[in-house]
Amino acid sequence: MTVETKEVVKLFGKQKALDTVSFSIKKGELVGFLGPNGAGKSTMMKIITGYLPQDSGEVYIHGNKISQANLDYKKEIGYLPEHNPLYTDLYVKEFLEITAGFYKLKNKKQRVAEMVELTGLGLEQHKKIRALSKGYRQRVGLAQALIHDPSILILDEPTSGLDPNQLEEIRGLIRDISKEKTVILSSHIMQEVEAICNRVIIINRGKIVADGGIAEVKSGSLNRNQLVIAEFSSSVKEEQIHSISGVKNVVSNDGFWEIESENSDDIRPAIFEFAVNNKLTLLTLQEKQQSLENVFHELTQV
């Protein structure tokens, strides 16, 4: 695994910001870390990067346990914090050259040129950072996070406050970067994660409440009862559908039946069997997917 956490706990006074958080991320994944404000997203990211120590639990980077005694793992991580810290009196190119110097890169000027091209800063590289729009400042932040060529990129709210055009530009840039690197992206914006990521981890009050592919989480198969939409060729009574094994709840809507299972087990085979036994033709039988936003509200309002 590229990144792995095992039962990580973080306390701030009596408040438990992270409560036995465990997950693993494989090489090349683009993972959205989703949760409401104060859920523990930024805290977890700071622990992975080594900016903040955990109170208990373990974090591994490429299978090696991180510790303050050995900071070599930091070479593998690029980090863009939520509040992008930039020296606004410096020119873009100057700032990136200084950053490259921190990592003692031998090919400093070449690497800066590569980052300028990658992040689309060519026309802005001779401007002072204070003169840049927020979108271009985020590009500078990404360039400094990538300049030492880390294998893992951690982005905390990378698109916060951007206008729609800037938003799409940064999204595209993150997608391109993810082709070669493992990316963990935190956000409290569901649309953001859905647009960029192929996996989502939802955290609420310091605990992980969902972890899986976008489609899995939206379908509810990870943590909720299954919802199925069915349509039959002939009229069916509600009590007949209630008689199907594993059915918890039934709602009729213009000839369609929304059927909820008692648990996360797939009830479609039982519905198909019911149709066969009653000599009915199934015109529709599909799992209902909610929006990621609806799932998010359901999981984080508890």
C-alpha positions in Angstrom: 0.0 0.0 0.0 1.1 3.6 -0.7 -0.6 5.0 2.3 -2.0 3.1 5.3 -3.3 4.2 8.6 -4.1 1.9 11.5 -6.5 3.0 14.3 -5.2 6.6 14.4 -6.4 8.7 17.3 -5.9 12.4 17.7 -7.1 14.4 20.7 -7.3 18.1 21.2 -7.9 18.5 24.9 -10.9 16.3 25.6 -12.2 16.4 22.0 -11.4 13.4 19.9 -10.7 14.8 16.5 -9.9 11.3 15.0 -11.3 8.2 16.5 -9.4 4.9 15.5 -9.2 5.9 11.8 -8.0 3.1 9.5 -7.8 3.0 5.8 -5.3 2.0 3.0 -4.7 3.6 -0.4 -3.1 1.8 -3.3 -0.6 3.2 -5.7 -2.2 5.4 -8.4 -5.6 5.9 -6.7 -7.3 9.3 -6.7 -9.2 9.3 -3.4 -11.6 12.0 -2.2 -11.6 12.6 1.5 -15.0 13.9 2.2 -16.7 15.3 5.3 -18.4 18.3 6.9 -16.3 21.1 8.4 -14.6 19.9 11.6 -15.0 16.2 10.7 -11.2 15.6 10.9 -10.1 15.7 7.3 -7.3 18.3 7.7 -6.2 16.7 10.9 -5.8 13.3 9.2 -3.9 14.9 6.3 -1.5 16.7 8.6 -0.8 13.5 10.4 0.0 11.7 7.2 2.4 14.4 6.1 4.1 14.5 9.5 3.0 18.1 10.4 1.0 16.8 13.3 1.7 13.8 15.6 -1.1 11.3 16.4 -1.8 10.3 20.0 -2.0 6.7 19.1 -2.2 4.4 16.0 0.2 4.1 13.1 0.8 5.5 9.7 2.7 3.8 6.9 4.1 5.3 3.7 5.1 2.7 1.1 5.0 0.1 3.9 7.4 2.0 6.2 6.1 3.4 9.5 6.5 7.1 9.8 8.3 8.6 12.8 10.0 11.8 13.8 13.2 9.9 14.1 13.3 9.2 10.3 11.9 12.0 8.1 13.0 10.4 4.7 9.3 9.5 4.0 8.6 13.2 3.6 10.4 13.1 0.2 7.6 10.9 -1.0 4.9 13.5 -0.1 3.8 16.7 -1.8 1.3 18.8 0.3 -1.0 21.7 -0.5 -2.7 22.8 2.7 -6.1 24.4 2.8 -4.7 27.9 3.3 -2.1 28.0 0.6 1.0 29.6 2.3 2.9 31.7 -0.3 5.4 34.5 -0.1 3.4 37.0 -2.0 6.3 39.5 -2.4 8.3 37.0 -4.4 8.0 36.4 -8.1 6.5 33.0 -9.1 9.8 31.7 -10.6 11.8 33.0 -7.7 9.5 31.3 -5.2 9.7 28.0 -7.0 13.5 28.2 -7.2 13.7 28.8 -3.4 11.4 25.9 -2.9 13.6 23.7 -5.1 16.5 24.8 -3.0 14.8 23.5 0.2 14.9 20.1 -1.3 18.5 20.5 -2.5 17.6 19.6 -6.0 20.6 19.4 -8.3 18.6 20.3 -11.4 16.8 23.2 -9.8 16.3 25.5 -12.8 15.2 22.6 -15.0 12.7 21.3 -12.4 11.3 24.8 -12.0 10.8 25.1 -15.8 9.1 21.7 -15.8 6.7 22.7 -13.0 5.9 26.0 -14.7 4.9 24.1 -17.9 3.0 21.4 -16.1 0.9 23.9 -14.0 0.3 26.4 -16.8 2.3 29.2 -15.2 4.3 30.2 -18.3 2.7 33.6 -18.7 2.7 34.3 -15.0 6.2 33.2 -13.9 7.7 36.6 -14.0 4.9 38.2 -11.9 4.8 38.7 -8.2 2.6 36.2 -6.5 0.5 39.0 -5.0 -0.5 40.0 -8.5 -2.0 36.6 -9.3 -5.6 35.5 -9.2 -6.6 32.8 -6.7 -6.7 30.2 -9.4 -3.1 30.9 -10.4 -2.0 31.0 -6.7 -3.4 27.5 -6.4 -1.3 26.6 -9.5 1.8 27.9 -7.7 0.8 25.9 -4.6 0.5 22.8 -6.7 3.9 23.5 -8.4 5.7 23.8 -5.0 4.0 20.6 -3.8 5.2 18.7 -6.9 8.6 20.2 -7.4 10.5 17.4 -5.7 8.6 14.8 -7.7 6.8 13.1 -4.8 4.9 9.8 -5.4 2.0 11.0 -3.1 0.2 14.2 -3.5 -2.1 15.4 -0.6 -4.4 18.3 -1.4 -6.5 19.9 1.3 -9.5 21.8 -0.2 -7.6 22.7 -3.4 -10.5 24.4 -5.2 -11.9 26.4 -2.3 -13.0 29.9 -3.4 -12.3 29.4 -7.1 -14.7 30.6 -9.8 -16.2 28.1 -12.2 -13.5 28.5 -14.9 -10.7 28.3 -12.4 -12.4 25.3 -10.8 -12.5 23.3 -14.0 -8.9 24.2 -14.8 -7.6 23.0 -11.4 -9.8 19.8 -11.7 -8.2 19.1 -15.1 -4.7 19.6 -13.7 -5.4 17.3 -10.8 -6.7 14.6 -13.1 -3.6 14.9 -15.3 -1.3 14.7 -12.2 -3.2 11.6 -10.9 -2.2 9.6 -13.9 1.3 9.3 -12.5 0.8 9.8 -8.7 -1.3 8.7 -5.8 -3.6 11.7 -4.9 -5.6 12.3 -1.8 -7.9 15.2 -2.1 -10.0 16.5 0.8 -13.2 18.4 0.3 -16.6 19.1 1.9 -18.0 19.6 -1.6 -19.6 16.4 -2.9 -19.7 17.6 -6.5 -15.9 18.2 -6.4 -15.1 14.6 -5.2 -17.6 13.1 -7.7 -16.1 15.1 -10.6 -12.5 14.1 -9.9 -12.2 11.0 -7.8 -12.8 7.3 -8.4 -13.0 6.4 -4.7 -14.3 8.3 -1.7 -13.7 8.1 2.1 -16.4 9.9 4.1 -15.5 10.9 7.6 -17.8 12.3 10.3 -17.0 13.3 13.8 -13.6 11.7 13.5 -14.8 8.3 12.3 -15.0 6.8 8.8 -18.6 6.2 7.9 -18.1 5.1 4.2 -15.1 4.0 2.1 -15.5 2.7 -1.5 -15.9 3.4 -5.1 -18.1 6.4 -6.0 -20.8 4.1 -7.5 -20.7 1.8 -4.4 -21.2 4.7 -2.0 -24.0 6.2 -4.1 -25.8 2.9 -4.3 -25.6 2.5 -0.6 -24.3 -1.0 -0.9 -21.5 -0.3 1.6 -23.6 0.8 4.5 -27.3 1.1 3.8 -30.2 -1.0 2.8 -30.5 -1.6 -0.9 -33.0 0.3 -3.0 -34.4 -1.2 -6.2 -36.8 0.2 -8.8 -39.1 -2.4 -10.3 -41.8 -2.3 -13.0 -44.1 -5.2 -13.8 -46.1 -5.9 -17.0 -49.3 -6.3 -14.9 -50.7 -4.7 -11.8 -49.3 -5.9 -8.5 -50.6 -5.3 -5.0 -48.3 -3.9 -2.4 -48.9 -6.8 0.0 -47.6 -9.1 -2.7 -44.3 -7.3 -2.9 -44.1 -7.2 0.9 -44.3 -11.0 0.8 -41.0 -11.2 -1.1 -38.2 -12.4 1.2 -35.9 -9.7 2.3 -38.2 -6.7 1.6 -38.5 -4.1 4.3 -40.4 -1.3 2.7 -42.3 -0.6 -0.6 -43.4 2.7 -2.2 -45.5 3.0 -5.4 -44.8 5.7 -7.9 -46.7 5.9 -11.3 -46.5 2.2 -12.0 -42.9 1.9 -10.6 -42.2 0.2 -7.3 -39.4 1.5 -5.1 -38.4 -1.5 -3.0 -36.1 -1.3 0.1 -34.3 -4.4 1.4 -34.0 -5.3 5.1 -30.2 -5.1 4.8 -27.5 -4.6 2.1 -28.0 -8.0 0.5 -29.1 -7.9 -3.2 -32.8 -8.5 -3.4 -33.1 -8.5 -7.2 -32.9 -12.3 -7.5 -35.9 -12.6 -5.1 -37.9 -10.0 -7.1 -37.1 -11.9 -10.3 -38.2 -15.2 -8.8 -41.4 -13.5 -7.6 -42.1 -12.3 -11.1 -41.5 -15.8 -12.6 -43.7 -17.5 -10.0 -46.5 -15.0 -10.7 -46.1 -15.2 -14.4 -45.2 -11.5 -14.6 -42.8 -9.8 -17.0 -40.3 -7.5 -15.4 -40.1 -4.3 -17.5 -37.6 -2.6 -15.1 -35.4 -4.0 -12.4 -32.5 -1.8 -11.4 -30.7 -0.6 -8.3 -31.4 3.0 -7.4 -28.5 5.3 -7.0 -28.8 8.4 -4.9 -26.7 11.5 -5.4 -23.5 11.5 -3.5 -24.9 14.6 -1.8 -27.9 12.7 -0.5 -25.7 9.9 0.8 -23.4 12.4 2.4 -26.3 14.1 4.3 -27.6 10.7 5.4 -24.2 9.6 6.8 -23.1 12.8 8.4 -26.3 14.1 10.1 -26.3 11.3 12.6 
